[in-house]
Amino acid sequence: MISGHSGLGAVPETEFVKPIAALFASLWIACILAGSAQAQEPSIPVFWDARERLAKPDMTAVQRVRFLTTTDFPPFNFLDGSGRLTGFHIDLARAICAELDILDKCQIQALPWGELDTALADKQGEAIVAGISVTAETRAKYGFSRSYLQFPARFVVPSASTISEPVHQRSAGKRVGVIAGSAHERMLRDYFPDVKVVTYIKQEWVFDDLKAGKIDAAFGDGMRLAFWLSGSDSSACCRFAGGPYLAPEYLGTGLAVATVKDDPLLAHAFDYALQQINVKGIFAELYLRYFPVSFF
């Protein structure tokens, strides 16, 4: 059976976790409390071709699949009010094990972020599902499944705005707020050269100026913007416009399940399971459960 274990301490703020973990905690809670009354018709991302044929791997020789994760990265992995390990990653791991018919061999253990590398190297676990993004640096340390979730860039505009597709035309001359020095700023300048870029050092200032009408739009991470739109801080002022925009050269290729580099069988097994989860609609159910306002 899959079991959760409480973490041994706080997760250090490093790599992918550092800029967004604490923020997502507060934004996600606000999103759930506010409900989905402001949500637009949800759009489910599709990352897999249903026509692709992946062979189901033989897992009979596998003795155990223990997923390593953390406890303070909601809505992906966190402890609920009763201290139970839960979240998108936890349910995704269960779904993977169900598709591979190895639920009796599957476990989940939570550790501090800084201990994940050592635990995997010491064979305390077989995989990490904890928000690790696929980069050249992480590929040097891990094997990976294909990406199971990507984070698009989006525009947010006041509800009465006329900005819509084709955004590259209708945004010309408009003042668009973005975080200074970010990948989103580089993407905005390259993809939308006719907008008037207004840079900020704090995301809250972008939101304040958007609500006050000092800028015509905000551009940034779709998930972060979705949480803000559905929370009380936005005061139902705004909506998504255009997009979503996936640009791996700026934003990376998303999140994947990490394994030890010398275990291609397990990475292939995860690919098979992830495709089945998508084709059968299980991923859509999980996505809407934890992201009631779609960022796609």
C-alpha positions as CSV (number, residue, x, y, z in Angstrom):
1,M,0.0,0.0,0.0
2,I,1.1,3.6,-0.5
3,S,1.8,5.3,2.8
4,G,2.7,8.8,3.7
5,H,5.3,9.8,6.3
6,S,5.5,13.2,7.9
7,G,8.6,15.2,7.0
8,L,11.6,15.5,9.3
9,G,11.9,19.2,9.0
10,A,11.2,22.2,6.8
11,V,12.2,22.0,3.2
12,P,15.1,24.3,2.4
13,E,14.3,27.1,-0.1
14,T,16.4,25.9,-3.1
15,E,16.0,25.6,-6.8
16,F,12.4,25.3,-8.0
17,V,11.0,25.4,-4.5
18,K,12.6,28.7,-3.5
19,P,10.6,31.3,-5.5
20,I,7.2,29.8,-5.4
21,A,6.6,27.2,-2.6
22,A,5.6,29.7,0.2
23,L,3.7,31.9,-2.3
24,F,1.7,28.9,-3.8
25,A,0.8,27.8,-0.2
26,S,-1.0,31.1,0.5
27,L,-2.4,31.6,-3.0
28,W,-3.7,28.0,-3.2
29,I,-5.4,28.2,0.1
30,A,-7.0,31.5,-0.9
31,C,-8.1,29.9,-4.2
32,I,-9.9,27.1,-2.4
33,L,-11.5,29.4,0.1
34,A,-12.8,31.7,-2.6
35,G,-14.2,28.8,-4.6
36,S,-14.4,28.7,-8.3
37,A,-17.3,31.2,-8.8
38,Q,-15.0,33.4,-10.8
39,A,-13.6,30.6,-12.9
40,Q,-13.9,30.5,-16.7
41,E,-14.7,27.3,-18.5
42,P,-11.8,25.0,-17.4
43,S,-9.3,24.0,-20.0
44,I,-7.4,20.7,-19.5
45,P,-3.8,20.6,-20.8
46,V,-3.0,17.6,-23.0
47,F,0.7,16.6,-23.2
48,W,0.3,13.1,-24.7
49,D,-0.7,11.8,-28.1
50,A,-3.4,9.1,-27.6
51,R,-2.3,7.5,-30.8
52,E,1.2,6.8,-29.6
53,R,1.7,3.2,-28.6
54,L,3.8,2.6,-25.5
55,A,4.3,-1.0,-24.4
56,K,3.3,-1.8,-20.8
57,P,6.5,-2.8,-19.0
58,D,6.8,-6.1,-17.0
59,M,7.1,-5.0,-13.4
60,T,7.1,-8.5,-11.8
61,A,10.9,-8.3,-10.9
62,V,10.4,-4.9,-9.3
63,Q,10.5,-5.3,-5.5
64,R,9.5,-1.8,-4.5
65,V,8.7,1.7,-5.9
66,R,9.1,4.3,-3.2
67,F,8.4,7.9,-4.3
68,L,10.2,10.5,-2.3
69,T,8.6,13.9,-1.9
70,T,8.3,16.9,0.5
71,T,5.6,18.3,2.8
72,D,5.4,22.0,2.1
73,F,4.7,22.6,-1.5
74,P,0.9,22.9,-1.8
75,P,-1.0,22.0,-3.8
76,F,1.5,19.5,-5.0
77,N,2.6,17.9,-1.8
78,F,1.7,19.0,1.7
79,L,0.2,17.9,5.1
80,D,-3.5,18.4,5.5
81,G,-5.2,19.5,8.7
82,S,-5.0,16.0,10.1
83,G,-1.3,15.6,9.3
84,R,-1.9,13.3,6.3
85,L,0.4,13.6,3.3
86,T,-1.7,14.7,0.4
87,G,-1.6,16.8,-2.8
88,F,-1.4,16.5,-6.6
89,H,1.8,14.6,-6.6
90,I,0.6,12.1,-4.0
91,D,-2.5,11.3,-6.0
92,L,-0.5,11.2,-9.2
93,A,1.9,8.6,-7.7
94,R,-1.1,6.5,-6.7
95,A,-2.5,6.7,-10.2
96,I,0.9,5.7,-11.7
97,C,1.1,2.7,-9.4
98,A,-2.5,1.7,-10.2
99,E,-1.7,1.8,-14.0
100,L,1.4,-0.4,-13.5
101,D,-0.6,-2.8,-11.2
102,I,2.0,-2.4,-8.4
103,L,-0.1,-0.7,-5.7
104,D,1.1,-3.4,-3.2
105,K,4.7,-2.4,-4.0
106,C,4.3,1.3,-3.9
107,Q,5.2,3.7,-1.1
108,I,5.6,7.4,-0.6
109,Q,8.0,9.0,1.9
110,A,8.3,12.7,2.7
111,L,11.7,14.2,3.5
112,P,13.2,17.7,3.6
113,W,14.1,19.0,0.2
114,G,17.8,18.9,0.9
115,E,17.7,15.2,1.7
116,L,16.1,14.0,-1.5
117,D,19.3,13.7,-3.6
118,T,21.1,11.7,-0.9
119,A,18.1,9.5,-0.3
120,L,17.7,8.6,-3.9
121,A,21.5,7.9,-4.3
122,D,21.4,5.7,-1.2
123,K,18.5,3.7,-2.6
124,Q,16.1,4.8,0.1
125,G,13.7,5.5,-2.8
126,E,13.3,4.8,-6.5
127,A,11.9,8.1,-7.7
128,I,11.4,11.7,-6.7
129,V,8.0,13.4,-7.3
130,A,8.5,16.8,-5.7
131,G,8.4,19.6,-8.3
132,I,11.7,19.0,-9.9
133,S,12.0,20.9,-13.2
134,V,13.9,19.3,-16.1
135,T,17.0,21.4,-16.8
136,A,20.5,20.6,-18.1
137,E,21.7,20.7,-14.4
138,T,19.0,18.2,-13.2
139,R,19.5,15.9,-16.2
140,A,23.1,15.5,-15.1
141,K,21.9,14.1,-11.8
142,Y,18.7,12.2,-12.6
143,G,16.9,10.1,-15.2
144,F,13.4,11.5,-16.0
145,S,10.0,10.5,-17.2
146,R,8.5,12.7,-19.8
147,S,7.0,15.9,-18.4
148,Y,3.6,15.5,-16.7
149,L,2.9,19.2,-16.2
150,Q,4.1,22.4,-17.8
151,F,3.7,26.0,-16.8
152,P,2.5,28.4,-19.6
153,A,2.9,32.2,-19.7
154,R,-0.4,34.1,-19.7
155,F,-1.7,37.6,-20.0
156,V,-4.2,38.9,-17.4
157,V,-6.2,42.0,-18.2
158,P,-9.1,43.9,-16.6
159,S,-12.5,42.3,-17.3
160,A,-13.6,45.1,-19.6
161,S,-10.4,45.1,-21.6
162,T,-10.6,44.7,-25.4
163,I,-7.3,42.8,-25.5
164,S,-8.0,39.3,-27.0
165,E,-6.6,37.1,-29.8
166,P,-4.7,37.9,-31.8
167,V,-2.9,39.4,-28.8
168,H,0.2,40.4,-30.6
169,Q,-1.9,42.8,-32.6
170,R,-4.4,44.0,-30.0
171,S,-1.7,44.5,-27.3
172,A,0.4,46.8,-29.5
173,G,1.1,50.1,-27.6
174,K,-0.4,48.7,-24.3
175,R,1.4,48.9,-21.0
176,V,2.2,45.4,-19.8
177,G,3.6,44.7,-16.3
178,V,6.1,41.9,-15.8
179,I,8.8,41.0,-13.2
180,A,12.1,42.5,-14.1
181,G,14.9,40.2,-15.2
182,S,12.6,37.2,-15.4
183,A,12.2,34.7,-18.2
184,H,8.7,36.1,-18.7
185,E,10.2,39.6,-19.3
186,R,12.6,38.1,-22.0
187,M,9.7,36.2,-23.6
188,L,7.4,39.3,-23.5
189,R,10.0,41.5,-25.2
190,D,10.8,38.9,-27.9
191,Y,7.3,37.6,-28.6
192,F,5.4,40.9,-28.3
193,P,7.9,43.6,-29.3
194,D,5.1,46.3,-29.8
195,V,3.9,46.4,-26.2
196,K,5.2,48.9,-23.7
197,V,7.0,46.8,-21.1
198,V,6.7,48.0,-17.5
199,T,9.0,46.1,-15.1
200,Y,8.5,45.5,-11.4
201,I,10.6,43.9,-8.6
202,K,7.5,42.6,-6.7
203,Q,4.6,40.6,-8.1
204,E,2.2,42.3,-5.7
205,W,3.0,45.7,-7.2
206,V,2.1,44.3,-10.7
207,F,-1.3,43.2,-9.3
208,D,-1.9,46.5,-7.5
209,D,-1.2,48.6,-10.7
210,L,-3.3,46.3,-12.8
211,K,-6.3,46.8,-10.5
212,A,-5.7,50.5,-10.3
213,G,-5.7,50.8,-14.1
214,K,-2.0,52.0,-14.3
215,I,-1.1,49.2,-16.7
216,D,-3.3,47.5,-19.3
217,A,-2.2,43.9,-18.7
218,A,0.1,41.7,-16.6
219,F,2.3,38.9,-18.1
220,G,3.7,36.0,-16.1
221,D,3.4,32.5,-14.8
222,G,-0.1,31.1,-15.6
223,M,-0.5,29.1,-12.4
224,R,0.4,32.0,-10.2
225,L,-1.9,34.3,-12.1
226,A,-4.7,31.7,-11.9
227,F,-4.5,31.5,-8.1
228,W,-4.6,35.3,-7.9
229,L,-7.6,35.6,-10.2
230,S,-9.6,33.2,-8.1
231,G,-8.6,34.7,-4.7
232,S,-10.1,37.6,-2.9
233,D,-7.1,39.9,-3.5
234,S,-8.1,40.3,-7.2
235,S,-11.6,41.5,-6.2
236,A,-12.9,39.8,-9.4
237,C,-11.2,42.6,-11.4
238,C,-9.6,40.6,-14.2
239,R,-9.5,37.7,-16.6
240,F,-7.1,35.8,-18.8
241,A,-6.6,37.0,-22.3
242,G,-4.9,35.0,-25.1
243,G,-2.6,32.1,-24.6
244,P,-1.6,29.9,-23.0
245,Y,2.0,30.3,-24.3
246,L,4.4,27.4,-23.9
247,A,8.0,28.3,-24.7
248,P,10.5,25.7,-23.5
249,E,13.4,27.9,-24.6
250,Y,12.3,30.4,-22.0
251,L,10.2,28.5,-19.5
252,G,11.7,25.0,-19.5
253,T,10.0,21.7,-20.3
254,G,8.0,21.4,-17.0
255,L,7.9,18.9,-14.2
256,A,8.8,15.2,-14.5
257,V,9.3,12.2,-12.2
258,A,13.0,11.8,-11.4
259,T,14.8,8.5,-11.1
260,V,18.3,7.3,-10.8
261,K,20.2,7.8,-14.1
262,D,20.9,4.1,-14.6
263,D,17.3,2.9,-14.3
264,P,15.7,3.4,-17.8
265,L,13.1,0.7,-17.1
266,L,11.5,2.7,-14.4
267,A,11.5,5.9,-16.4
268,H,9.8,4.0,-19.3
269,A,7.3,2.5,-16.9
270,F,6.4,6.0,-15.7
271,D,6.0,7.2,-19.3
272,Y,3.5,4.4,-20.0
273,A,1.5,5.1,-16.8
274,L,1.4,8.8,-17.4
275,Q,0.1,8.3,-20.9
276,Q,-2.6,6.0,-19.7
277,I,-3.6,8.4,-17.0
278,N,-4.0,11.1,-19.6
279,V,-5.8,9.0,-22.1
280,K,-8.3,7.7,-19.5
281,G,-9.1,11.2,-18.2
282,I,-7.6,10.5,-14.8
283,F,-5.1,13.4,-15.2
284,A,-8.0,15.8,-16.0
285,E,-9.7,14.8,-12.8
286,L,-6.6,15.4,-10.7
287,Y,-5.8,18.6,-12.5
288,L,-9.2,20.2,-11.8
289,R,-9.1,18.8,-8.2
290,Y,-6.0,20.8,-7.3
291,F,-6.2,23.6,-9.9
292,P,-9.9,24.6,-9.9
293,V,-9.1,27.7,-12.0
294,S,-7.2,26.3,-15.0
295,F,-4.0,28.1,-16.0
296,F,-4.3,26.7,-19.5
